[in-house]
Amino acid sequence: MFDMHIHSTNSDGCLSPSEIFSKLKNEDMKGSITDHDNLEYYLNSKHDEFFIPGIEFGLTYKNEEVHILAYFIDTYDKELLDLTVKLQEDRNRRIHKTVLLLSDLGFSITYEEVERKSKGKILSRSHIGELLAEKGYTESLKESFQKYLNPGKPAYVDKKAMDVKEILRIIRDNKAVSILAHPKTIKDENTVIDIIKMGIDGLEVVNSKHQYQDVVYYIHLADKYHLLKTSGSDCHGKVYNGKMLLGHYGMNYKALEPIIHLHQLRKKGL
């Protein structure tokens, strides 16, 4: 089994790559570390044979937050590496602006505190959300996002570094495979259809954010448009109702084969 959506401490996860490796190994699973906008794990990995190289890109499209996963990436491709640098610079810009917006709202949070929270890794709104909760401004990380950090909320800053079509082109040129992550989190269904028509390769039909009826719907939608289907926990290392998401969401090798096949076709230039 393969858990195709995992975040490590190289972005906004709580588990190190080695901890993820150990936990999946104990579950007799493999997977993909898909950190936000960075390839840190794969550039320093000792377990490449265990993980499918992946990444998760975040964008803003029509005032909606959109996340696109890419699998079987060439982690040494210059265009992709340059893109991750650009996206991380944009993250820093957005974090600075978010901190200023929160300051205007009367919250005492500094950019330096966010840096310390990230432990020198990539900066994330999750780090800000955790600080808001720790300082008593909200009850939880979830409430931080719901009140202040989600699109349309007073401290949200658009992601302007790249548009959807350009991300999809870069993924194709990289010979990788593109998947729309947790489509249920996109409020306007027309946005999902737009991205399908732009040429995305597949949908993440199973995700910890999806209910059973969502899974059924996105399976049908993927079949309607002849798209690939994936499954992933979207684990960030946190525990929910006494359980960690890691190891509880996955897909078997047979389900993975069409993704491998498309990647191989692209490597041959087909």
C-alpha positions as CSV (number, residue, x, y, z in Angstrom):
1,M,0.0,0.0,0.0
2,F,1.1,3.6,-0.7
3,D,0.2,6.7,1.2
4,M,0.6,9.3,-1.5
5,H,0.2,12.5,0.5
6,I,2.5,13.1,3.6
7,H,4.1,16.2,5.0
8,S,7.4,16.2,7.0
9,T,9.2,18.8,9.2
10,N,10.7,20.1,5.9
11,S,7.4,22.0,5.5
12,D,4.5,22.1,8.1
13,G,4.6,18.5,9.3
14,C,5.4,17.4,12.9
15,L,7.3,14.2,11.9
16,S,10.8,14.1,10.5
17,P,11.3,12.1,7.3
18,S,13.1,9.3,9.3
19,E,10.1,9.1,11.6
20,I,7.7,8.9,8.6
21,F,9.9,6.2,7.1
22,S,9.8,4.1,10.4
23,K,6.0,4.5,10.9
24,L,5.2,3.5,7.3
25,K,7.7,0.6,7.5
26,N,5.9,-0.7,10.6
27,E,2.6,-0.6,8.6
28,D,4.3,-2.4,5.7
29,M,3.5,0.6,3.5
30,K,5.4,3.0,1.2
31,G,4.4,6.4,0.0
32,S,5.3,9.9,-1.1
33,I,6.6,12.8,1.0
34,T,4.8,15.8,-0.6
35,D,6.2,18.8,1.3
36,H,4.9,22.2,0.4
37,D,6.9,24.0,-2.4
38,N,10.2,22.3,-1.5
39,L,12.3,19.2,-2.4
40,E,14.5,19.2,0.7
41,Y,13.9,15.6,1.6
42,Y,14.6,14.2,-1.9
43,L,17.7,16.3,-2.3
44,N,19.1,14.7,0.9
45,S,17.3,11.4,1.0
46,K,18.8,8.0,1.9
47,H,15.5,6.3,1.2
48,D,14.7,7.2,-2.4
49,E,13.7,3.6,-3.1
50,F,11.0,3.7,-0.4
51,F,9.3,7.0,-1.4
52,I,7.9,8.1,-4.7
53,P,9.4,11.6,-5.3
54,G,6.6,14.2,-4.8
55,I,5.8,17.8,-4.0
56,E,2.6,19.8,-3.3
57,F,2.2,23.3,-4.9
58,G,-0.1,25.9,-3.4
59,L,-1.8,28.5,-5.6
60,T,-4.7,31.0,-5.6
61,Y,-7.2,30.7,-8.4
62,K,-10.3,32.8,-8.6
63,N,-10.0,33.6,-4.9
64,E,-9.8,29.9,-4.1
65,E,-6.9,28.1,-2.6
66,V,-5.8,25.2,-4.9
67,H,-3.2,22.5,-4.2
68,I,-1.6,20.5,-6.9
69,L,0.5,17.4,-6.2
70,A,3.2,16.2,-8.6
71,Y,4.6,12.6,-8.6
72,F,7.6,10.9,-10.0
73,I,9.3,14.3,-10.3
74,D,12.9,14.8,-11.5
75,T,14.2,16.4,-8.3
76,Y,17.3,17.8,-10.0
77,D,15.5,19.5,-12.9
78,K,16.6,23.2,-12.9
79,E,13.2,24.6,-13.9
80,L,11.6,22.8,-11.0
81,L,14.3,23.8,-8.5
82,D,14.1,27.4,-9.7
83,L,10.3,27.3,-9.2
84,T,10.7,26.0,-5.6
85,V,13.0,29.0,-4.9
86,K,10.4,31.4,-6.3
87,L,7.6,29.8,-4.4
88,Q,9.5,29.9,-1.1
89,E,10.4,33.6,-1.7
90,D,6.7,34.3,-2.2
91,R,5.9,32.3,1.0
92,N,8.2,34.6,2.9
93,R,6.5,37.7,1.3
94,R,3.1,36.4,2.3
95,I,4.1,35.5,5.9
96,H,5.5,39.0,6.3
97,K,2.2,40.5,5.1
98,T,0.1,38.1,7.2
99,V,2.0,39.1,10.3
100,L,1.4,42.8,9.5
101,L,-2.3,42.2,8.9
102,L,-2.6,40.3,12.3
103,S,-0.7,43.2,14.0
104,D,-3.3,45.6,12.6
105,L,-5.9,43.3,14.2
106,G,-4.2,43.8,17.5
107,F,-2.4,40.4,17.7
108,S,1.2,40.3,19.0
109,I,3.0,38.0,16.6
110,T,6.3,38.6,14.9
111,Y,8.0,37.2,11.8
112,E,10.9,36.1,14.0
113,E,8.5,34.0,16.1
114,V,7.2,32.3,12.9
115,E,10.8,31.6,11.9
116,R,11.5,30.0,15.2
117,K,8.3,28.0,15.0
118,S,9.3,26.6,11.6
119,K,12.7,25.5,13.1
120,G,14.6,27.0,10.1
121,K,12.5,25.1,7.5
122,I,9.9,26.4,5.1
123,L,7.5,29.0,6.6
124,S,3.8,28.2,6.7
125,R,0.5,29.6,7.7
126,S,0.2,26.6,10.0
127,H,3.1,28.0,12.1
128,I,1.2,31.3,12.4
129,G,-2.0,29.4,13.3
130,E,-0.2,27.5,16.0
131,L,1.2,30.7,17.4
132,L,-2.3,32.3,17.5
133,A,-3.6,29.3,19.5
134,E,-0.6,29.2,21.8
135,K,-1.0,32.9,22.6
136,G,-4.7,32.4,23.4
137,Y,-6.1,34.4,20.4
138,T,-7.8,31.2,19.1
139,E,-8.8,27.9,20.6
140,S,-7.0,25.8,18.0
141,L,-5.1,25.7,14.7
142,K,-8.4,24.9,13.0
143,E,-10.0,28.0,14.5
144,S,-7.0,30.1,13.5
145,F,-7.6,29.2,9.8
146,Q,-11.4,29.5,10.0
147,K,-11.2,33.0,11.5
148,Y,-8.1,34.6,10.1
149,L,-6.0,32.6,7.7
150,N,-8.3,31.0,5.1
151,P,-9.1,32.7,1.8
152,G,-11.5,35.5,2.3
153,K,-10.5,35.9,6.0
154,P,-8.8,39.1,7.3
155,A,-5.2,37.9,7.3
156,Y,-5.2,35.8,4.2
157,V,-2.7,36.8,1.4
158,D,-3.1,35.5,-2.1
159,K,-0.4,33.2,-3.6
160,K,0.7,35.1,-6.7
161,A,4.0,33.4,-7.7
162,M,2.6,31.1,-10.3
163,D,-0.7,30.3,-12.1
164,V,-2.3,26.9,-12.5
165,K,-1.6,26.5,-16.3
166,E,2.1,27.2,-15.8
167,I,2.4,24.8,-12.9
168,L,0.8,22.1,-15.0
169,R,3.2,22.8,-17.9
170,I,6.2,22.6,-15.6
171,I,5.0,19.3,-14.2
172,R,4.5,17.8,-17.7
173,D,7.9,19.1,-18.9
174,N,9.4,17.4,-15.8
175,K,7.9,14.1,-17.0
176,A,5.9,14.0,-13.8
177,V,2.2,13.5,-13.1
178,S,-0.2,16.1,-11.8
179,I,-3.0,15.5,-9.3
180,L,-5.5,18.0,-7.8
181,A,-5.3,17.6,-4.0
182,H,-8.3,17.2,-1.8
183,P,-10.8,18.8,-4.3
184,K,-13.5,18.9,-1.7
185,T,-11.7,21.8,0.0
186,I,-12.4,23.9,-3.1
187,K,-15.7,25.6,-2.5
188,D,-16.7,26.4,-6.1
189,E,-17.1,23.2,-8.1
190,N,-16.6,25.2,-11.3
191,T,-13.0,25.8,-10.2
192,V,-12.4,22.0,-10.1
193,I,-13.9,21.7,-13.6
194,D,-11.7,24.6,-14.8
195,I,-8.6,22.8,-13.6
196,I,-9.6,19.5,-15.2
197,K,-10.1,21.3,-18.5
198,M,-6.6,22.9,-18.1
199,G,-5.2,19.4,-18.3
200,I,-4.6,18.1,-14.9
201,D,-3.8,14.4,-14.9
202,G,-5.9,13.2,-12.0
203,L,-7.8,13.8,-8.7
204,E,-7.0,12.8,-5.2
205,V,-10.3,11.0,-4.5
206,V,-9.4,9.7,-1.1
207,N,-8.1,12.2,1.5
208,S,-8.5,12.6,5.2
209,K,-10.5,15.7,4.5
210,H,-13.1,13.8,2.4
211,Q,-16.2,12.0,3.6
212,Y,-17.5,8.8,2.0
213,Q,-19.9,10.7,-0.3
214,D,-17.0,12.9,-1.4
215,V,-14.9,9.8,-2.4
216,V,-17.8,8.4,-4.4
217,Y,-18.4,11.7,-6.1
218,Y,-14.8,12.3,-7.1
219,I,-14.4,8.7,-8.3
220,H,-17.3,9.3,-10.7
221,L,-15.9,12.7,-11.7
222,A,-12.5,11.2,-12.4
223,D,-14.0,8.5,-14.5
224,K,-16.2,11.0,-16.4
225,Y,-13.1,12.9,-17.5
226,H,-10.8,9.9,-17.8
227,L,-8.5,11.1,-15.0
228,L,-6.1,9.2,-12.7
229,K,-7.2,8.6,-9.1
230,T,-5.0,8.7,-6.0
231,S,-5.3,8.3,-2.2
232,G,-3.4,9.9,0.6
233,S,-3.7,10.8,4.3
234,D,-2.4,14.4,4.0
235,C,-0.7,13.5,7.3
236,H,1.0,16.4,9.1
237,G,2.0,14.2,12.1
238,K,-0.8,15.3,14.3
239,V,-3.1,13.0,16.2
240,Y,-6.9,13.1,15.7
241,N,-9.3,11.2,18.0
242,G,-6.3,9.2,19.3
243,K,-5.0,8.2,15.9
244,M,-2.4,9.5,13.5
245,L,-3.6,9.7,9.9
246,L,-0.4,8.1,8.6
247,G,-1.0,4.5,7.5
248,H,-4.8,4.8,7.5
249,Y,-5.2,6.0,3.9
250,G,-3.5,4.4,0.9
251,M,-3.8,2.8,-2.5
252,N,-2.5,-0.5,-3.7
253,Y,0.1,-1.1,-6.4
254,K,-2.5,-1.9,-9.0
255,A,-4.1,1.5,-8.5
256,L,-0.6,3.1,-8.8
257,E,0.2,1.4,-12.1
258,P,-1.6,3.9,-14.4
259,I,0.3,6.8,-12.8
260,I,3.6,4.9,-13.3
261,H,2.6,4.2,-16.9
262,L,1.9,7.9,-17.7
263,H,5.2,8.9,-16.1
264,Q,7.0,6.3,-18.3
265,L,5.3,7.5,-21.4
266,R,6.3,11.1,-20.7
267,K,9.9,9.9,-20.2
268,K,9.8,8.5,-23.7
269,G,8.5,11.7,-25.0
270,L,5.0,10.3,-25.8
